[in-house]
């Protein structure tokens, strides 16, 4: 019999009327011949109310007791949902995370799932029950209640779908699918019919608000198709699978991250281990670093810039202050009035010119780019908080994201294999949220060009990369560090055969724009580590830096995304760097 997991968020179960409406959806699925597992969040603003109540009691409540408190919200919802289904004439059983058998680690308020037992759920399903599972929670090895943190109910739903081999995982929410950008910010945003896991991972981390990145990591890892649908209508919604809506389009979505803060460490010694010292201290605080920009050092010193969530800034600055003193850097500065604008699309890997189209559109609107970082499927820029709304509108428009790809060739997604070998499933479900590295690769086909002391003014990046494109040179990595004293440093990688032509263009541009010196390296090695769990495991970049430092290899450039971390080292050290990274991640490679 087919099995469906249905997840209903807080707004979908905010009152008794909505609970009954959700119950009817589950009953209809059951009557259609499916076994049904419902995952339910706390009602409406219930969790916020509990957090506020705790704050009235204690300024710093123990994390264990916060989990005990917050888990009650979902317990109320599942009990009421079971009552609703019984009132409609059908069998239902509500279960807490512990009763289901969701085992987690002991990281209270942000626990990771380690394993799930499906026996009790399957027995209840086979007896004709609709199973109502409490989202957001589990138990550790000492039977303490734990909660999974932000997006926990989404994570529960996808994890249960993976364990049970569900035919579908339906996420019911207050929006009717995944949009090209947040429709509450841009009314012209368009609902997509399909989005790829990797695209959704990037968009989820950028604050798209539809689903949390941990749940998408689960879905990708275990091949779970996700159907995002409205709780309040029968609109088809959006499928999240392994292929995008169309590969003919370079960009499939745009997003703004409003709550970013930028930190720059100035004058870091350009030697092996410097990056490791910076990010190991931050990772030890379980702080997720977003954009990382490390440019080529000038006169033996480099600047390292990165962004974190604004709420993590105080702890980050404490760690940075200690690091600056330890490594003898010149100092650091920060800005909590910035925002990140990103465009995402699997089609970028096959099309050129995406970056300079984005830069030109922003330049024409006199929007200055403070930092740039690129990956294979994402381009991110940092702008001032005051200009974020206009910047998002512009990039959404320039890539025509409001228009339907009706004339594009659709990208078919083959059905996932939902009948894998039983022993393989059991093995993979142990440590469900462990970091999984898919690939560690070495690219020795590129060269590097750097322009120092580029004027930090609107339009410079657009002008540079338009001229480079006009010369017929394809650019891969782009890193523009945060400028201080009105100047920024810009580096990018290109095919080796185009180096002389590109240096000629860069030299001319440096004279025209009154920049500093132009440097290049005809032999670099680009190393990439990609996988699932890159964002939720905060130490991936640190492990890379530690492994390279231990091998005496200096990191010259860094850029990051949700599914990949790229570093550039000296070309002569490429093979040694690859061996070091393979050793460092041997326990996570699949």
N, C-alpha and C positions, 0 to 999 in steps of 0.2 A: 504494500500500500504506500502511495506517495506520502512524503512527510514535509510539512511546511513549518518554518519558524516565523512567527509574526511578532514584531517589537512595536510597542506603543509608548511614545514619550510622554512627558509630564503634561503637555498641553492637550494630548489626546485622551487623557484620563483625569482631567481637571475637576470634573464634577460627576454626579451620579448619571446624568443624561449622557455624557460622553463615555462613561464606563459602559453603559448599556449599548451604545452605538458600536464601541470596539468589540464587545461581546458578540454582537450580531455578525460582525465581519468574521470572527473566528468560527461561529456556528455555521455560517454559509460555507466556509472552506471545509469544515468537517462534513457537512451534508454532501459536498461535492466528491467525497470519497477520500479525503486526506486525513492523515494523522496530524494533529495541530499542537504545537508548543507556542504559548504566548510568553513573551518577556515584557514585563511591565515596569515602568519607572514610577517614582513617587508622584503623587497628585500635584499638578500645577506648581505653585511656589512653596510646596511643603518643605523641601530641602532648605530653601533660603530661610524659611521661618525657623527651622531647627537650628541652623547656624547662628541666627540672630539670638535665639534663646540661650544658646551656649555662651555667646559673647556677653550676655547679661549676667551670667553666673561667674564666668572666669575670663580674664584677659588672655590666658594661654592654656586652654583646656588640653588635657592629655590626648594624644592622637588615638590611643586605643579606645578611650571613652567617646571620642567623636565618632568613631566607626560604629560603636554600639548604638549611639544616638541616631546617626544618619540612616542606618540600615532599617530603622523602624518605618521610614516613609514608604519604602517598597513593600514592606510587610502589610501595611494598611491596604495598598493598592491591589496586591495579589489576592488577599482575602475577599475584598469587595468584588473583584473581577470573577472569582470563582462563584460567589453568591449570584452574580448577574447571570452567569451561564446556566447555573442550576435553575434559576427562575425562568429561563427560557426553555427548560425541559431537557437539558443535556447534562452529562456527567462531567465534573471538573474537579481537579485537586490543585491546591496552591502549595508551593514549596519555596522555602527560603534557599539562599545560596548554599548554606550548609547542608540542608536536607537533600538538595540535588546532588551534592558531592563535588562542588567547585572548590578545589584546594588551591591556595595561594601562598605566596611568601608572607612574611610578617611586616611588610612595609605599610604600616597603617596609613590610611587615607589615599594611598596610591599603590596598592598591592598589584602584583602581577600574577596571572593565572599560571599554575604549574601543571595541573591535571584536572580532568573532569571525569567522573564516573557516570556512565549512561544507563546503567542497569535498572535503577529505580524508575527513571523516566520512561524507558522503553517498556517496562512491565506495566506501568500505568497507562501508557498509550495503547498497548495491546489489549488492555481491559476496556477500551472504549472511552477513556477519559481525554478531555482537553487538559493539558498540563499547563498550569500558570506558574511561571518561574519569576522569582524576584530578580530584577536586574541589579547591576552595580555592586554585588556583594559576593563574598565567599567566606571560607574559614581557613586559618593556618593550621600547622601541624599540632598546635596546642589547643585547637578548637576555639580560638579567639575569632570573633567576627571581624572581617576586614572589608574595606570598600576599595573599589578599583579606580577611583579618581574620575576626572573629567571624561565624559563620554562612556562611562562604565556600563550603562545598559546596552548601548550599541555593541560594545565589546562582548558582553554576555551573550547577546543574540547571535552574533557571528560565530562565537566559540561553540555555542550549543549546536548551531547548524553544522559546523565542522565535525564535531564529535558524533552527531547522529547521522551524518551523511545526508543531510536534508536536500530535497530537490529544489528548494527556494528559501531565501531569507528575505522576508518583506519588512522593510522599515517604514512604519507609519508615523508621519510627523505633521507639523502644521504647514509645511510647504509641499508642493505637488511634484517635486523632483529636484534634480541638480541643475542649477542655472549657470549660464556663462559667467555671471558674477552675481553678487548679492542683489536680488531684485528690490530689497528694501533701500538699497543705496542708489541703484540705477534702475529706473522703471523699464528701460529698454532691454534689460537682460532677457535672454531667451532660454526656455527650458530645453535641455538636451535629451535625446532619446537614449543615449548610451555614452558612457564615459569609461575609460580604461582605469585599472587599479592604480597604475603609476601616476596618471594625471590626477586622480582623486586623492592620492596620498599628498601630492604637492598642494592641491587646493584645500584639503582638510587642514593642513598645517598653516595655511595662509588665512585661516579664519572664515572659511566658507560657511560654517555654522550648520551644515546639513548633517555631517557625521564626523566623528573623531578619528584621528589618524590610526589609533591602535586597532580599531575595528577593521579598518581597511587593510592594515598589515595582516591581520588574521585571515581576512578573505583572500588576499593574494597568496598567502602561505599555504592555505588548504583548498584553494580553488572553489571558494563559495561564491556563487552568483548572488548579488544583492539587488533587490528591487526597492527603490525609494519611492514611496507613494504618499498621497494625502490621506489623512484620517477622515477628512470631511467631504471627499468627492471620489468618483470612480475614474478620474483622469489616469491614463496609463502610467505616468511617472517616468523614472529613469532607471535603466539597468547599469549596474557597475560590474564590469566583466574584465576580460583580459585585453580587449581591443577597443580603440576609440570609435567615436561616431563616424569619423572620416579621416583617413590618412592624407587626403588631398589638401586638408587645411593644416597650416603650420601651427596655428594657435586655436585651442579649443576652449580656453577659459582665462579669465583675468581676476585678480584678487588684490585686496588691500589688507595689510596687517596694521591695525591702528595703534596697538599697544606695545610698540617696539621701543627699545632704548639702544643707542649706539655707544660703544666704548672703544676708545683707541689708546693703545699703549705705544708711546713714542720712543724712538731710539733704542730698539731692542737689538742686541748684538746678533748679527747675522751668522750664527754658528749652529751646529747640531745641538738639539735639545732645548732651544729657546721656546719653540712653539709648545713642546711638551710641558715645560714648566708653567706656561701661561694657562693651558687648558686643563691640565690635570687637577689643579686646585679648584677650578670652577666645576669640573665634573664630579669632584668629591662632594660637592654640595647638592648633587642631583639637579643641577641647573642645565636646561637645554639651551645650547648655543645655536643660533639660527645662521645668519650670514656670517661667514668667516672670510676675511680678505687679508691675505698676506702678500705683499708685493716684493719685487726684487729689491734687495738691499742696496743702499747708496753709501759708498765710503764705509762699508762694514756695518752699517746700521739699517734696520728695517722698521717700519711701522706695522703693527697688527691691529686691525679693526674687526669688530664683531658686534652682533646684535643679540640681545636677550629680551625676554618679556619684561615689561616695565615693572611688574610686581617683583621680579627677581633682581632688579637693579641694586638695591642696598646690599644684599648678600654678595652679589657679583663684585661690587666696588671694594668691599672688604677683602675679598680674595685677590683682587687685582692689586690693591695697595701692598699686600704682603709680597706678591710676586714681583712687582716693580723693584722693591727694595732688595729682594733676593738676587735678581738677575742683573741689577744695576742699570735698568732702563732709565731714560731721561725723565719720564713722567707719564701721566695719562690724563685723558679728558673724556667727557661723556656728554650726551645730549638725549634727554627724554622727550623731545618734541619732534620726533621723526616718525615716518611711516614707510612701510615697504610696499612697493607696487610690483606685481609679478604677472607675467603671462606664461601659460603652460600649454604644452601640446606635444604628443608623440610625433606629430608631423614635422617638428623642428629638426629632427634627426636627418630628414631627407631634403630639407629646403634651406636655401641660403637667403641672406638679406633680412632675416627677422629682427636681429638686434638693431641694425641701423634704421629700420623703419620705425621701431619703437623710440629710439633716441631722437630721431628727426621730429616725430610728432610732439614729443615733450619739449624739444627745443623751440619749435614754432610757437608753442604756448608760453615760452619764457619760464619754463619749469626747470630748475637746476637739479642735476643728478649728483647726489652726494657720494654714493658708492655704487658699484656695479659688481655683480657676480652672475656667472652663467653656468648652466649645466646642459646636458644633452637635450633635456626637454623643458627647461625653465630659464627665463631671464628675469632677474630681480634687480630693482634699483631702489635706492633709498632717497626719499625726498622729504621736505619739511612737512610737518603735520598740517600746516595751513593749506598746503597745495595738494593734499592727497586725494580729495574728492575730484578735483579737476583732472588730476593725472590719471585716475582710474577711468573716468569718462573718456578721456582722449585715447588711451590704449585700447579700450573696448571698441571704440569707434574705428580706429585705424585698421584693426584686423577684422572689421565687419562681423563682429560676434553677434550682433542683433539680427542678422539675416540667417534664414534657414538654409542648411546645406542640401537643398532639394536636388540640385544638379550635380552634387558630388557623388562619387561612387561609394556606396555604403560599405562599411567594413564588417563582414560577417564574423560572428564570434562562435567558434565551435562549442558544442555543449561540453561542459566539464565532465570528467569521468568521476561519477559519484559511487563507483563500486571498486575502490582500490583494495589491494591485498590487506586482509585484516591485521596481520602481524605488523605490516608497515604503518598502518594507522595507529596502532597502539604505541609503536616506537616514536612516531612523530608527535603524539599528543603528550608525551612526557616533556615537561618544560615547554609548554605551548607558546609562551611569550619569550622564549630565548631568542637572542639575536641569531639570525640566519643569513650568512653571507653567500650570495649566489656566484659572485665572480670577483676575482682579483686579476687585473689586467695591466699590461705594460705596453705603452705606445711609444715607439722610438722614431716615428716618422715625422715629428714636428720640430720646429725651431721657435725661438722666443724673441719678441721685440718689445722693448720698454722705452717709454718716454717719461722722463722725470720732470717735475715742476710744471705740470700742465695747468694753465689758469682755470681755477674752479668757478667757471661761469656757464650759464645756460648755452647749449648748442655746441660745446667743444667736442663731446663724445660723438654726437651726430656727424659733425664735420670730419672727424678723424676716420670713422668707420665707413662713411660714404666714399672718402678718397681711397681708402684701402680696397673697398669693393670695386670702385671704378678701375682700379689697377688689375682687377681680375684675381684678387687674392681672397681665399676662403679663410675665415677666422674661426677658431675653435673656442678655447677658453678666453674669456675677457675678465680682467680683474682691475677695477679702479678703486684705489684706496681712498679713505676719507682725507680730504685736503685740510691742511692747517697752514696758517699764514697765507691763505688765498691760493694755495697751490695743491695739486693732487698728483699722484703717480699712477700711470696707466701701463699695464702689460697685457700682452695677448699672444696666443700661440697660433702658428700657421704651418702649412706644409713646408718641409725643408727646401724644396725646389723653388719656392716663392720668396726666399729670404732676401736675396739681393734687391729684388724689385720692391719688396715691402720696406726695407731699410731706406731705400731712396725716397719713397713716399713719406716715411716717418721723419726723415731728416728735413725734408722740405717743409713739412707741417710744423716741426719744432721751430724752424726759423720764422715761419709765417706767424705763429701764435706766440712767439717769444717764450718758448719753453726752455727747459734745461737740456741736459745731454740725452742723446739717444744711445741705448746699448742694445746688444743682441747676443744671442747664443745660437750657433748653428746646430748644436747637438744637445737636446734636452730629453729627459725621460718623463713621460706623464704616466702616473700610476693611479688607477681607479679601484676603489673598493665599493661594491654595490651589494645591496641585500634588503632584507626585510627587518624592520625594527631599528633602523638607523636613527630615527628621531627619539624614540622612547628609550633607547639605550644611549645615555649621554656620553659614554666614554669611547665611542668608535674613533673619532678623530684623535683623541688622546692616545689610544692604543697604537694608531698609525705613527704618531709623532714619537712615542716611546720606542717603538721597534726601529724606526729609522735612526733615532738618536743613538740607540745602543749599537747600531752598525756604523756609527760615525758618518751618517749621511745627512747633509743639510737640506732642509725644505726651502725651496726658493719661492714657490707660489702655492696658494691654497684656494680652492673654492668648494662649496658644499651645496647639496640639495637633500631632499628627504630620502632619496634612494641611493645616493652616491656621494662619496667624498673623493675629490681629485687633488693630487699634489704633483708638483713639478720639481724634479731634482736634476742634478748634473747628469748629462747623458752617459758619461762613463760609468756611473754608479747604478744604472737602470736595472741590470740583472741582479745585483746585490740587493737593491731595494725590493725587488719583486720577491726574492727568497725571504727577506726579513718579514715582509707582510704576510706571505703564505704561512710562515712559522707562527706569527702573532695571532692569526685568525684560524689556525688549524682546527680548533675545537668547534668552530661555528660554520665551517664550510659544508655545503651540501652538494 
